[in-house]
Structure formats: C-alpha cells, structure tokens
C-alpha cells in the first residue's frame, strides 16, 4: 500500500513538473514563427501591468498573467516610455528586455527626413510632422 501511494505521488509530481515546463515553454515562445512587425507604444506613466495587457491585446504575448509571473521571477518590472518596432516572432524575454531597456536603439521607431540648410523652425516642424504623420502643433509643443 505504501509503495503504491509513493508511485502515485511520484506520478503526480512528474505530471506537475512536466506540465509546468510545458506551460513555461509555450508561454515564453514567440506568438508567431513568421516575421510580422508591430508598432507598439508605451505611454509615459504607463504601468507594467497595463503594458502587459496592451502587449497581449496587440498579439505580441500569449498571456499577460503568465508574463507577469515570468517578469517577477526574472526581474523585469520596468517599462520605458517610447514607440517600439516589435515583431510577433520575438520571445517574451526579448520583448520584456526591449521595453525595459535604456538603449533599445535597434527597436525604436525611426523616421527619416531631411532638413534643408536655412530652414526656419516652422519649416523643419512641418517636415517632421509630414514624415511622422502628425500635426505641426504637436511637433512644436
């Protein structure tokens, strides 16, 4: 009887460990194996939990609850306000590293424009606004 109980307990433990490893592997893996760029913005003052919810909503992570647990266990608890070029083929760890890093230059949204010598501030603001598809007033404020 004792031997049977030990085998059952070991079996349950093995299932629990195996299930945990499976969930860990599943939820930390990229959402997609194909490259699909997503522009993701972390607003100034955004909370970590709110950012995880936004990541899940935009299809960049599989589960915000698991992401929160993973982040706590691995020391990810900060997000930096910015606009990022993320990819659905990025793992949970890669995404959390990028949005929490001080220098994620390769993932920052970039705009290209040319400032012609002798341009006035309003002219430069108009050029920037046009390349970013925003209002001139937003550039000047």
N, C-alpha and C positions, 0 to 999 in steps of 0.2 A: 504494500500500500504506500509506504514511504517512497519507494523507488518510482512508482507511478506518478505520485504527486510532484516529485523532483523533475521528472521528464516533462510533465505538463507545464510546470513553472519555467523551465528552460525553454520550452517551445514558445510560450507566451513572450518571454524576454527576447527571444530571437525574432519573433514577429514584430515586436515593438521597435527593436533596434533597426531591423530591415525596413520597416515602414517609415521610420524617421529618416533614414538615409535616402529612401526613395523620394520622400517629400522634399527634403533638402535639395537633392539633385534636380528635381522637377521645378521647384520654385526659384532656384537661383540661375537656372539656364535662361538663355535668351528667349524672348517671346516668339521669334521667328528665325529661321535659318537663312532667309533671304534679306538682303540689304534694303531697308526702307527708312529713309531719313524722316525724322520728325523734329520740327522746330518746337522746343519746349522752353517756356519762360517761368522762372522763379521770381515772383514779385518781391520787392523789398518788404521786409517784415513778415514774409510767409513762414508759417510753422512747418516743422519737419513732417508732422502727420498730414497736414494739408497738402504738402508737396507730394507725399506718397500717394495720397488719394488722386491727385492730378496725374501722376505718372501712370497709375492704374487706369484711369479714365481715358488717357490717350493711348493706351495699349502698349506701354513701354515696360511695365512689370506685370506679373501674373496675379499677384495677391498682395494688397497693401498690409494686411495683418502679418503675413509671413515676413514681408520686407521689414516691417517694424521690429519684429523679433530678431531677424538677421542683423539689422543695423545695430541694435542694442548689444548683441553678442560680439560684434566685430568693431565696435567703437565708432560707427557712423552716426552722428547726431546733429550735424550742422549742414545747412544748405546755404549756398551763396547766391544772392540775387543776381540774375543775368539771363540772357537768352542763349540757349544752347542748341547745337545741331547734334541731336542724339540719333541713334539707329536702333531699330527693333531687333537687330542681331547682337546687341550689346547685352552682356550678362548683368544681373542685379548688382554685383560688386563693381563692375565698370561704371554703371550709371551712378551709383552712390559715390564713387570716387570722384567722378567728374563734377557733379553738382555740389560736392563739399570741398572741392579743391580751390586754393587761391590762384592757381595758374593753369587752368584747363584751356590754354590758348587754341589748341587744335580743334576744340569742340565749341568755341564761341561763335555765334552767328556773326558773319563778316559781311560788310558792304564795301563795294568798290565805287569810288567816284574820283573825279579829277577837279582840283581847284586850280583855276587859271590865275596866273600871276596878275595882281592888280584888282582882283575881285573884291567887292565890298562884303561886309559881314552878311547883309541880307541876301546877296547873290550866292554866297557859299551856303547859307542856310537853305536856300531854295534847291541847290544842287544836292545837298544831303537829304533833304526831305523827299526829293524826287526818287533818289536811289533806294530810300528806305520805305517809300510809300506811306509817308506820314505828313502831317500838316507842318508848314513852315513855323508856325507859332510854337509847336512842340519842340522844335529844334532850338528856337531862340529862348525858350523858358528855362 
